[in-house]
Amino acid sequence: MNQDCVFCRISEGKNPARLVYESEDIIAFHDINPQAPVHLLIIPRRHFTNLLNVNEQDSTILAKMLFVATEIAKQTKIAETGFRIVINTNRNAGQSVDHLHIHVLGGRIMEWPPG
């Protein structure tokens, strides 16, 4: 864990978050600055700065995160109408917290290109 990382502190229960899912290695919670009616974040409990820091032996965490994303989409009733999965990597892509995370967005029509 990285004590300077807000997502690490959330995963340890040291910072508040509105959790929607929790397991031994993944948690999901509501984004504090939602960009859609449903905007959730899925993070691994283990600290990875971004996708570039996930090696092949750790790559199963990505599959688990995507599975959780689809389950959450079903639970929040956005699966049928559609949802977007976003993983930003580094600043130019829009990553603002240096901890790997997946955005799950839905509940409205999404534009393309995304910006």
C-alpha positions, 0 to 999 in steps of 0.5 A, a space after each residue: 500500500 502507498 500511504 500517500 495514495 487516496 485510493 489505497 487509503 480508501 481500500 484500507 478503510 482510512 478514507 470514506 467512500 460509498 462502497 458498492 462492492 468489496 472482495 479480498 483484492 478489489 473494491 468498487 465505489 461511487 466517484 465523488 465527481 460523477 460524469 454520468 448518472 452512474 459513475 463508479 470506480 473499481 480499484 485493486 487493493 494492491 497499488 499499481 500506478 496504472 496499466 503500465 505497472 501490471 505485469 503478466 503474472 499480475 494480469 488476472 487482477 484486470 480480468 477480475 476488475 472487468 468481471 466486477 464492472 459487468 456485475 455492477 452494471 447489472 446491479 445498477 440497471 445500466 447493463 441493458 441500456 449500455 455502459 462505458 468502461 474507461 481506464 485512463 493511463 497517465 496525465 494526457 489521458 486524464 488519469 488524476 489519481 495514480 492508482 489503477 482504476 476502472 471507471 464504469 459510466 452509464 445512465 445516459 447516452 455517451 458521445 463519441 469520440 469521448 474527448 
